[in-house]
Structures are given as structure tokens and as C-alpha cells.
Amino acid sequence: MNKIIKLLALILLCEGVGFLGTIFTLPSIPTWYATLHKAPFNPPPWVFAPVWTTLYFLMGVSLFLILQKKLKKQRNFLVILFVAQLFLNIL
């Protein structure tokens, strides 16, 4: 049960980071993003929310799997890399 709670907490953490990023990008969608010349294969706007939600969900799962590693030195390095990329996602 403890592992399930940890997994859910990490997923919520990553989804929260995604939500924070949305706060910064949402105002640019109708202005800046709408004026871009997009490729013909550009997906429709409704695709972005489920795809990003899924990506952040999988990021939470990957952090959970990283924390399950037995080798402390490897685990710490991977967590540092993960936190760095999560921070960059907020930016």
C-alpha cells in the first residue's frame, strides 16, 4: 500500500508541474501560437491536453521507478537529472 501512495504522490507532483507550465503558456495560445505557420501534419488543438497529461503521468511513473533502484549513487544521480528536467519543464 505504501508503494501505491508513493506512486500516486509522484504522479500528482509531475501533473502539478504540468499544470504550473500551463499557467504560463495558456495566455500565449490565442495570441502568439495562433499566428504561427504550422506544418500540415500539426495535430489539432484538442490533442495537446491528453498527450501532455499522459506524458506527465508517465514522468511520475518513471520517477517512481528511479526511486526503486537499489544502487544509491545511481539513484541520486538520476533523481538530480529528473528534478533538473522537471524544473526546466516549469520554465
C-alpha positions in Angstrom: 0.0 0.0 0.0 2.9 2.4 0.8 4.3 2.0 -2.7 0.9 2.9 -4.2 0.7 6.0 -2.2 4.2 7.0 -3.2 3.4 6.3 -6.9 0.3 8.4 -6.7 2.1 11.3 -4.9 4.9 11.3 -7.6 2.3 11.3 -10.4 0.5 14.2 -8.7 3.8 16.0 -8.3 4.5 15.7 -12.1 1.0 16.6 -13.1 1.2 19.6 -10.8 4.4 20.7 -12.6 2.5 20.3 -15.9 -0.3 22.5 -14.5 2.2 25.2 -13.5 3.5 25.2 -17.0 0.0 25.6 -18.3 -0.5 28.8 -16.3 2.5 30.3 -18.2 1.7 29.0 -21.7 -2.1 29.3 -21.8 -2.2 33.0 -22.4 0.1 32.6 -25.4 -2.0 30.1 -27.3 -4.6 32.5 -28.7 -2.0 35.2 -29.5 1.5 34.0 -30.3 0.8 30.3 -31.0 -2.2 31.0 -33.2 -0.2 33.2 -35.5 2.5 30.6 -36.2 2.6 29.0 -39.7 2.2 25.3 -38.8 3.0 22.2 -40.8 0.1 20.4 -42.5 0.6 17.5 -40.1 0.3 19.7 -37.0 -2.2 18.0 -34.7 -5.5 19.7 -33.8 -5.5 21.7 -30.5 -7.7 19.2 -28.6 -4.9 16.6 -28.8 -2.4 18.6 -26.7 -4.2 18.3 -23.3 -4.5 14.5 -23.3 -1.0 14.0 -24.7 0.7 16.3 -22.1 -1.4 14.8 -19.3 -0.2 11.3 -20.3 3.4 12.5 -20.6 3.4 13.9 -17.1 1.7 10.8 -15.8 4.5 8.7 -17.3 7.1 11.0 -15.9 5.6 10.4 -12.4 5.8 6.6 -13.0 9.4 6.9 -14.2 10.4 8.9 -11.1 8.8 6.1 -9.0 10.8 3.5 -10.9 14.0 5.5 -10.4 13.4 5.7 -6.6 13.1 1.9 -6.6 16.7 1.4 -7.7 18.9 -0.3 -5.2 22.2 1.5 -6.1 22.1 4.7 -4.1 24.7 6.5 -6.1 23.0 5.8 -9.4 19.6 6.7 -7.9 20.7 10.0 -6.6 22.3 11.0 -9.9 19.1 10.0 -11.8 16.9 11.9 -9.3 19.1 15.0 -9.8 18.7 14.8 -13.6 14.9 14.2 -13.2 14.4 17.2 -10.9 16.5 19.4 -13.3 14.3 18.4 -16.3 11.2 18.9 -14.2 12.4 22.4 -13.3 13.0 23.1 -17.0 9.5 21.9 -17.8 8.1 24.6 -15.4 10.2 27.2 -17.2 
